[in-house]
Amino acid sequence: MFLEVKNFLKYVFFQTLGCKVNQYESEAMQKLFEAAGWQIAEKISEAEVVVVNTCTVTAVSSQKSRQMIRRAAKKNCVLVVVGCYAQSEPEEIAKIDGVDVIIGTKDRTRIVELVEAAIKNREKILQVGAVEEIRDFEELPHTPHRTRAFLKIEDGCNNFCSYCIIPYVRGRVRSRKLESIRAESLQLKAAGYKEIVLTGIHIGAYGRDLSEKISLVDAIKTVLDAANPLRLRLGSLESAEMTDELIDLLKSDGRICNHVHLPLQSGSDEILRAMRRPYTTKNFAELTARLVEEIPEISIGTDLIVGFPNETPENFSETLEFIREQPFSKIHVFPYSARAGTLAATLPNQISPQIKKSRANLALEVSRAKQKIFSERLIGKTVEIIAETSTDGIVDGLTKNYVRVYAPEKNIQLGGVMKVNVEKLFKDGVIGSAKKFFPNE
């Protein structure tokens, strides 16, 4: 809804759905607005422009995106819709009254230019190109606002798993140049960030599209060399991409967190083939056994999809047995959600919602038990965390191996390093007493 240009105070509000990459990109787009003289509104009611950064990884994600767009459209604002759902369904979004600007997963660096042009000319703008035309990594300026900094090194995915729409809305793998990674790493060092998280859509494929013969290991070494962070954490990785070189680096450099997230998706080889996943349960189990043996106290998280089309009770029993045997510290469980435009959505024998819910609950029971066992290992030990938040006098942060630790402590500087004596289980992690605090370490 276009307002009178002369009355504009240039306040913009962001709403973000989806993954850490979306969070990173929203922060980057905020930076673009700030550089152009805009102010970031704290409440949607204060904003003249509202940007909804959407997700479409599942049918549920698309539904949530539509709901958020429709709620924002009721406000007296210029409404901008960006991101994966905008790339996937621009025509559907254009039908929603109140949407003024639509930008897909390309041209986000032009968001301020496009918004200001729409306001000035009082015309709607649809800026969504074909993902096949996206060849280069889109550089978005980024200044994080948290105690942990995300550093995006890659975009796109080449895997084309049968259930996933992401390659069709994000495009093929595009890697960020090492010199650009180095430059942002230096900025993060200057800003004092103690933990950096490498993120992207498919970071294990980093470098495959570049002319130089480089890999994720080179990106990691670049960040370690430039920023020298207290901690470097890796985003989600495919099991087949855990190379000997990468494992050796994880073992040898104590700055790299001893935590990996390896999406399994199913413990049935038959279902893995139907999903077009590039490994078997045997491959996966051999890798996790090696990681546990070679990297002390490593935590291994995973994703699991239950109720995939044609998943029989026997297939699911295989999955339950497999995840029980695996050394997981946490399992993110997702009931399969058919996504239009994917191969899996066309498969016969779609599973009923009731069965999917039942299977998800059984898998979550395994996850809760494994998370409890892993967290209990810390009781009686002294662990180190970076203070992230403080609520009602209780500070919390993560250990290097991704356990949430709480400690009663007032007047603490967020971002500082804490030593905590762990005493017992608490909420989604453990709680103990603060032993020492190093605000500038």
N, C-alpha and C positions, 0 to 999 in steps of 0.2 A: 504494500500500500504506500503510494508515494506521498510524502509530506511536502510542505512548502520549503524550497531550498533555502530561502532567506532565514528561516527559523532554525536551521540545523545547528545543533551544538556539537555534532560529531561524536556521539556515544554509540559504541557497538558492544553487543553481548554475544557470547559464544555458547552453544550447546553441543556437546560431543557424545556420540554413541560409538561403541566398538572398542577396538584394540588399542594397544599402547602406541602404535604407529599413528592412529587417528589423533590421539592425545598430543603427540609430538607435533603433528601437522597443524592442529588447532592453535597450539602455542606459537608456532611459526607464523601463522596467518595473523594472529594478534599482534605480533611484532611488526608485521608489514603495515597494519593499520596505525600503530603507534608512531612508526617512522613517518607516516603521512599526516601526522597531527591529530589523529583520532584518540579518544580516551576509551578505556575498557570499562564498561559498566559492570557493577557488582550484581545488579538485579535486572531481570528482563524488563521490568516496568520502567527502568531508567533509560532504556536503549531506544534509539531511533532506527538502528539497523540491528537485526538479529541474524546471526549465521548459524545454521544447523549443519553440523558435519556428520554425515550419515554412515550407516553400516548396512550391509546386505549379505553377510556371510551365511545367514540362514533365513528361512521364511519368517521366523519370529523376529529376527533383526530388521528385516524389511518392514514388518508390521509396526515395530517400535519406531522406526524412522518416520513412517507415515503419520503415526500418532503425534510424534513430536512436531512435525511440520504443521499439522492441522491445528495443534494447540498454539503454536507460535503465530499462525496466520490470523488468529483471532485478535492479536495485539495490534495496536496502532503503530506499525513499524514497517520499514522496508525489509522484506524477508529474503534471505539468501540461502540457498540449499546447495551444499557441496558434498563431494566424497563419493563413496562406492555406490550407494543407492541412487545418487544423482546420475552417475555414469551408466548404471544399469537400466533405470526407468525414467529417463528425462521427460518423455511424453506424458506419463502418468502424473508426474509431479507438476507439470505445466498446467494440468487440468484443475489443480487445487487453487481455489480463489485465494488471493493474497500473496502468492509466490511471485517474486519480482525478478530474481536472478538465479540461474541454475548453472553450476560449474561442476564438471565431472572430476576425474582424477588427473587431469592435465590443466595447465594454465592457472593453477592456484596462486602462482607468483603474481598474476595479474588481477587478483581479487579486488584490491582497492580501486584500481583503474576501472574495472568493469562496474563495480558498485557505484562509483562516483559518476560514471557515464550514464548509468541507468537513472540515477537521481536527477542529474542535470537535464537529460533529454526526456525524462518521464516516460521511459519505454522499458519494456521487459527485455531481458537478455538471456538467451540460451547458448551457453558456451560449453558444449560437450562434443569432443572429437572422438574418432575411432581409436580404440586402444592399440590397434596395429600400427598407428602412426607415432606412438610414443616410443622413441628410441633412446632417449638420454635421461639420466637421473635428474629430477627437478630439484634444483638448489633452493631450499627455503631457509631464510635466516632464522635462527632459533636461539632464544634465551630462556632456559628453563626457570621455573619459579618454585621448584621443590628442593628438598635436601638431596634427592637423587636425580642425576641428570641423564636423560635419554639422548642417545646419539644415533641418528638414523644413517645407516651406511648403504642401504639397498632398497629398491622397490620392485614390485612385480614378482611373478612366480611362473615357472615353466612346467610344473608337475601335472596339472590337469587331472587331479583326483576326481573320481566320478561323481562325488557329492558336492564339489566345491565350485563356486562361481568366481572366486577371486581372480584367476588368470584372465577372465573375460572382462573384469572391471578395472583391474590394476595393470593389466598388460604383462609382457614378458619381463624377465629379470633385467634391471638396470642398476649397475653398481656405481657408487659414488667414487670419484677419483681419490687416490690416497692423499694428494696434496690438500684437497678440501677437507678430508677427515682430519688431517693433521691441524689444519687451521682452526676447525671448531674445537678440537681437543685442547689446543692452546688457550682458547677463550674460556673453556670450562676450568682449566687449571687456574687461570687468572681470577676467575670468579670464586675459586675456593671449594669446588665440589670434590668431595672425598670418594664418591661412588659414581661410576659411569656405567650405564646399561647400553650395550649395543643392540639396536633394534632395526627391524625391517620386516618385510613380508616373508622373505625366504633367505635369511642371512647366510645359511650354509652354502648357497649358490653364489656368494659374493665373488666377483672377479671373472666369472665365466663369459661375460659379454664384453670384457675389455681386451684390447689387443695385447697388453702385457700379460705375462704368465704369473698371475697373482691369485691369492685365495683369501679366505677368511683369516687365516693365520697372519697374513701380511697386514690386514686391517687391524687385527688385535695388537700386533707389535707396534704399529704406527701410533695407536692410542696410548699404549703403555709408555712408549718413548717420549711422546709429546706432552702428555698430561701427567704421567707418573701418579695415577690415582692410588689412594689407599686400597680401593677395590675396583675391579672391572667385572661386570656381570654380563653374561651372554643371554640373548633372547632365545626363543625356541629354535631347536635344531632337529633336522631329520637324522635318524639313527645312521643311515648310510653315509652321512657327511661327517661323522666322527672319525676322522682319519687318524693314522698313527701320529702324524705331525701335530695335529690339534691336541690329541690326548697327551703327547709328550710335553706340549706347552702348558697345558692345564696342570700337569704334575710338577713342572719345574719352576713356574712363576707363582709365588704365593699371593700376588696381587689379584690373580684371577679367582673369582669365587668358586668354591667347590660345590657348585649347584648347576645341574643341567636340566632342561626341559625337553624331553624326547617324546613327541606324539606317537602313541601306539595305535590308537583308533579301534583296533579289534584284536582279540587274542585267538581268533580263528583264521587259519590260512585261507580257507575258502572265501571268507568275507573280505579279507585283505586283498585278494585277487579281484573281487568284484568292486572294491573301492579303488582299484588301480594304485595300490600302495607298493612302493618298490623294495619290499623286503619280506622275509618270512618271520614267524615267531622264533624260529631257531636262530636266525641272524640277530634278532633283537635281544634274545636272552644271552647270547654269547657276548654281545657288547656290554650289557648291564653288568654281567658277571665280571668282565674285565675292569670296568670302571670302579666297581666296589673294591676289587682287589688292589688296584693300583693307585687310587686317589682316596686318602684317608677322610672318613666322615662325609663322603660325598652324598648329597641328596639328589634324587632323581624324580622329577615330576613328570606327569604324562597327561595326555588327553585320551578320552575314550568315547566313542559313539556307539550307543546301544539302539537296537531296533532298526538297524539298516535293512533295506528291502531283502527279502529271502532269508533273513537271519532266523534259523530254526532254533528250537530249544537246545538242540545238541551243540549248535554253533555258540550259543550264549553260554552254555555250560563250559565249553572249552575256554571261552574268554574269562569267565569267573575263575576257573582253575589257574589259568595263566597269570592273571593279575595277582592272585594270592601268592603265587610262587615268586613274583618279581620283587626286587628291593625298592619299591616305590615309596617315596615319602608323602606323596599326595597325588590323587587322581582327580582331574577335572572331568566330570561325567556329563555328556550331552545326549539327550534323547534325539535320535535322528529327526531332522527337520527337512522335508523335501523342498528343494530350492528349484523353482522353475528355471529352465535354461541349462540344467545339468543332466548328465546321463542317468544318474541314480533316480531322478524324479520320474523317469519314464519306465523304470523297471517294474515288473509285475510283483505281486505278493508284498505290497506295502504293509507294514506292521501297524496294528491298531494302537491308538494313543494309550489305552489302558495297559497293554502289554509293554509298551515302551516305558511307561512310568514305573511299572513293577520292576522291570530289568534295571532301570536307572537307580531305583532305591536299593536294590541288592548290590549293585556296583558301588554305590555311595557308602554302604556299610563297610565294604572292604577298604575304601579310601579312608574313612574315619578311623578305623582300627589301625591302619598303617601310619597315619599321621600321628596318632597317639603314641604308638610304639617308638617312632622316630623322635618325637619331642621328649619322651621320657628319658632318652639317653642323655639329655643335657642336665637332668636333675643332679645336683651336687657338684656341678662343674661351674667354672667361671668362664663366661663368654663375652665377646665383644660385639657391641652393636653401634650403629650410628643413629642418634636420636632423631626420629622423624616427626612424631606428633606428641602433644601433651594434652591430656584431657582429665580434668578433675584431679590434678596432681599426680597422674600416672603417665609416665613417658613410655613410648614403645619404639621399637626398631627391629630390623632384621639381622640375624647372624649371617655370616658369609654363606652358610649352607641353607639359608632361606627359612629359618624358624623365627616366628614372631616372638619377641621377648618384651615383657612389660616390667616396669620397676617404679615404685612410688618415689617420686623425686620432684621437688618444686624448684622454681627459679632456675631452670636449666636452659642452656642455649641450644636450640635445635640445630642439627648438623654437626654437633660435637660427638666425640667418641666416648662411649660408656663401657665400663667393665661391670658386669652383673653376675652376682652369685645366684644361680638358678635354684629355686626351692620346690616348685610344684607346677603342675599343669594349670593353665589359666586361659579361658576363652579359646582362641584359635592357636594358642602356643603355650608359653610358659611364663611364670612370673618369679621375680627374685628381688634381692636388695642390691642397690647400687653400691659398688665397691669403690669405683674411682671414675672421675669424669675429666676428659681431656678436651677442652673447648676448641683448641687450635691445632690439635694433632693431625 
